[in-house]
């Protein structure tokens, strides 16, 4: 959306913007993989926070329009870093979206955050003594309390397992992408993750 923040990855030493993304997960992964980088936040509708204003104020290389806005052209080492950061941002986003699609196929469009409430209620319950929230589920479903407890516990356990699996895959493969130095290597890592998620089910 227009008002959503954009995360800028910039190099502390030279103040060059290396990459930009709307994903907090991608931004965090990028600074983990490139030394001496930080995240700056740009809000498109803020008068003093547009990419152009930020570039004019303190950035030497304008990654938004791929041109130099001040000073000399970055030296080859900085240009390589910019290309690397751009490639990693691209493939980290592909990784995040693929894992999110995997996670959502188990829950559809239903409010997945509600499952967290189920887990809290289950912790306060037993088959013979349901939390009022779970008792409401039993009443509406017209089932006994024990059946409601085990039904919801099965759903909660499945939800927690899928969430942990998605988290584990992202942590594993973001590190592999951060160890890559070319787009071909990063593409292979994403393909390996897709194979493990959907075909091999290795975790």
Buried (B, 14 or more C-beta within 10 A) or exposed (E): EEEEBBBBBBBEEBEBBBBBBEBEBBBBBBBEBBEEBEBBEBBEEEEEBBBEBBBEEEBBBBBBEEEEBEEEEBEEEBEEBBBBBBBBBBBBBBBBEBBEEBBBEBBEEEEBEEBEEBBEBBEEBEEEEBBEBBBEBBEEEEBEBEEBBEBBBEBBEEBEEBBEBBEEBBEBBBEBBBEBEEBEBBBBBBEBBBEBBEEEEEE
